[in-house]
């Protein structure tokens, strides 16, 4: 018996089919229902690779190679940037869409792109390419070199008073890297939750953490570690308590996200906080 293109081919002999009927013949061909695996759209690239640093006259570029093609990921910036650069010594999960923009630093541009540094050390991820005049950037880096002026915790990146109390519950979402927990870029969302609860004199805060998976371009699926959804939710609750929000009732739960489709799998790596 052999499956070819969704058809079962039975070479010879008796074969039992549904309803108990017996069919005999040299070759019997039966159509069966098969589960088709989702395929990543052609313009998406989801892969794991070692990041590559290319030096330039202005600011270093971060690249990654997949199936012989070099892709531009981001520039070397600080924690306030929309896309934080990966790390040498670690592989990175890249989830992006191939852009029509001109190549940068010799790599096809992925935009938008989501980067998740994987926690395991990988000593082979140590490639630094020298500066070449043909790859020098023709634009300025996002900000001058030097320490970041951003806040690292409950800073208040938004102007004071920008959170307006509105009737009814309010839900604020925190997005995460693969297997990730709270990092610097979550400060603004945490501040919004804190202010919304304080201004509305909230009685209850519901926190739902999600565990998700990602469909890679090679057809395989990566799933986050067990318990990560609950862990994310509990971490958010602890941070809010540490910031002084102790007068509310916290309700914590977790869920597994739907099966990945390779399009926006990163959106399901999240915590939803509803202030009531």
C-alpha positions in Angstrom: 0.0 0.0 0.0 1.4 3.4 -1.0 0.2 7.0 -0.6 0.8 9.0 -3.8 -0.6 12.5 -4.1 -3.4 11.8 -1.7 -4.4 8.5 -3.2 -3.9 5.0 -1.6 -2.6 2.5 -4.1 -3.1 -1.1 -3.1 -1.0 -3.5 -5.2 -3.0 -6.7 -5.0 -5.1 -9.0 -2.8 -8.1 -8.4 -0.6 -8.6 -5.0 0.9 -11.3 -4.1 3.5 -13.1 -0.8 2.8 -15.6 1.2 4.8 -18.9 -0.7 5.4 -17.2 -4.1 5.4 -17.1 -4.6 1.6 -14.3 -6.7 0.2 -12.7 -5.6 -3.0 -10.4 -7.8 -5.1 -8.3 -6.8 -8.0 -4.9 -6.3 -9.3 -4.8 -2.6 -8.4 -7.4 -0.8 -6.3 -7.3 3.0 -6.1 -9.0 4.7 -3.2 -9.3 8.4 -2.4 -8.8 9.2 1.2 -8.9 12.4 3.2 -5.5 13.7 4.2 -4.6 16.6 6.4 -2.9 19.3 4.4 -0.1 21.1 6.3 -0.2 24.9 6.1 2.5 26.4 4.0 4.3 29.7 4.7 3.3 32.3 2.0 6.1 32.8 -0.6 6.9 36.3 0.5 7.4 35.3 4.1 10.6 34.1 5.7 10.5 32.3 9.0 13.8 30.6 9.9 16.4 30.1 12.5 20.0 31.1 11.8 23.2 32.6 13.2 23.1 36.4 13.0 25.9 38.1 11.1 27.3 41.5 11.8 28.6 43.7 9.0 30.7 46.7 9.9 30.1 50.0 8.1 31.5 53.6 8.4 28.4 54.6 10.4 26.6 51.9 12.3 26.8 48.1 12.1 24.2 46.1 10.2 22.7 42.8 11.3 22.1 40.1 8.7 21.1 36.4 8.5 21.4 33.8 5.7 18.7 31.4 4.7 18.9 29.0 1.8 21.9 30.8 0.3 20.2 34.3 0.4 21.4 37.0 2.7 18.7 39.1 4.5 19.0 42.4 6.2 17.5 42.4 9.7 18.2 45.7 11.4 20.8 48.2 12.5 22.7 48.2 15.7 20.5 50.4 17.9 19.5 50.7 21.5 16.5 49.3 23.4 14.2 52.1 22.3 14.2 50.9 18.6 11.2 49.1 17.2 13.4 46.1 16.3 16.2 45.2 18.7 19.3 43.6 17.1 20.1 39.9 17.9 23.2 38.8 19.7 26.4 37.1 18.7 26.8 33.7 20.4 23.1 32.9 20.0 20.9 31.8 17.1 17.9 34.0 16.2 14.4 33.2 15.1 13.6 35.5 12.1 10.0 36.1 11.1 9.7 38.6 8.3 8.2 39.6 5.0 10.4 40.2 1.9 10.3 43.9 1.0 10.7 45.5 -2.4 13.1 48.0 -0.9 16.7 48.1 -2.2 19.1 45.8 -0.5 20.8 47.1 2.6 24.3 46.0 3.6 24.1 43.3 0.8 21.0 41.7 2.2 17.3 41.6 1.0 15.2 43.7 3.4 12.7 41.9 5.6 10.0 44.4 6.6 8.2 44.0 8.9 10.5 41.7 10.8 10.4 40.1 14.3 13.5 38.8 15.9 13.7 36.4 18.8 17.1 35.6 20.3 17.1 32.0 21.3 18.5 31.4 24.9 20.9 28.5 24.1 24.5 29.5 23.5 25.9 28.7 20.1 29.7 29.4 19.8 29.4 29.1 15.9 27.4 32.3 15.8 30.4 34.7 15.7 30.6 36.0 12.1 31.7 39.7 11.8 32.1 40.9 8.2 34.6 43.8 7.6 33.4 47.2 6.3 33.2 47.6 2.5 32.7 50.9 0.8 30.0 49.4 -1.4 27.9 48.6 1.7 28.3 51.9 3.5 25.0 53.3 4.6 23.8 56.4 2.9 21.6 57.5 5.8 22.3 58.4 9.4 21.7 56.0 12.3 18.5 56.5 14.3 20.3 58.4 17.1 23.9 59.4 17.9 26.1 57.0 19.8 26.0 57.1 23.5 23.8 55.9 26.4 20.1 55.6 25.8 17.9 58.2 27.4 15.0 55.6 27.6 13.6 54.2 30.9 14.2 50.5 31.6 11.2 49.7 33.8 8.0 51.6 34.8 9.4 54.7 33.3 6.5 56.6 31.8 7.6 56.9 28.1 4.2 58.5 27.4 3.5 62.0 28.7 1.9 62.1 32.1 -1.9 62.2 31.9 -2.0 60.7 28.4 -4.0 57.7 29.7 -7.6 58.8 29.8 -10.1 56.8 32.0 -12.9 55.4 29.9 -16.0 53.6 31.0 -16.0 49.8 30.8 -13.0 47.4 30.7 -9.8 48.1 28.9 -7.5 45.5 27.5 -3.8 46.1 26.9 -1.6 43.5 25.1 2.1 42.8 25.6 3.9 41.0 22.7 6.8 38.7 23.3 9.8 37.1 21.5 9.8 33.3 21.2 10.1 31.8 24.7 10.5 35.3 25.9 9.4 37.2 29.0 9.2 40.9 29.9 12.0 43.1 28.4 12.7 46.8 28.2 10.2 47.5 25.4 7.3 46.4 27.6 7.7 49.4 29.9 5.1 51.5 28.0 2.4 48.8 28.1 3.1 48.1 31.8 2.8 51.9 32.5 -0.5 52.1 30.6 -1.9 49.2 32.6 -0.8 50.8 35.9 -2.3 54.1 35.0 -5.5 52.7 33.7 -6.1 50.7 36.9 -5.2 53.7 39.1 -7.4 56.2 37.2 -10.4 53.9 37.0 -10.1 52.7 40.5 -10.2 49.2 39.1 -11.5 46.3 41.3 -10.2 43.5 39.1 -7.3 42.9 36.7 -7.5 39.8 34.5 -4.2 38.5 33.0 -4.2 35.8 30.3 -0.8 34.5 29.1 -0.5 32.6 25.8 1.9 29.9 24.6 2.3 29.8 20.9 4.2 28.2 18.0 5.6 29.3 14.7 5.5 27.6 11.3 8.9 27.8 9.7 9.6 28.2 6.0 11.0 24.7 5.8 7.6 23.3 7.0 8.6 22.4 10.5 6.9 23.9 13.6 8.6 25.4 16.7 6.6 25.4 19.9 7.3 27.5 22.9 8.3 25.7 26.1 5.5 24.3 28.3 4.2 26.7 31.0 5.5 29.8 29.3 2.0 31.3 29.0 1.3 31.0 32.7 4.8 32.2 33.5 4.3 35.4 31.4 1.0 36.2 33.1 2.4 35.6 36.6 5.4 37.8 35.8 3.2 40.7 34.7 1.1 40.4 37.9 4.3 40.5 40.1 5.6 43.6 38.2 2.3 45.4 38.7 2.3 44.5 42.4 5.9 45.6 42.8 4.8 49.0 41.2 2.2 49.4 43.9 -1.0 48.0 42.3 -2.0 45.8 45.2 -5.5 46.9 45.9 -7.1 44.9 43.0 -8.1 41.3 42.6 -5.9 39.5 40.1 -7.3 36.7 38.0 -4.5 34.8 36.2 -5.0 32.2 33.4 -3.2 30.8 30.4 -4.0 29.3 27.0 -2.4 27.7 24.0 -2.7 29.7 20.8 -4.2 28.3 17.6 -2.1 26.2 15.2 0.5 28.5 13.5 0.1 29.5 9.8 3.5 31.2 9.2 1.9 34.6 8.7 1.5 36.4 12.0 2.5 33.7 14.5 4.3 36.2 16.6 1.0 38.0 17.4 0.0 35.0 19.5 3.0 35.3 21.8 1.3 37.6 24.1 -0.3 38.5 27.4 -3.7 40.2 27.5 -4.4 42.4 30.6 -8.0 43.5 31.1 -8.6 46.2 33.7 -12.2 46.1 35.1 
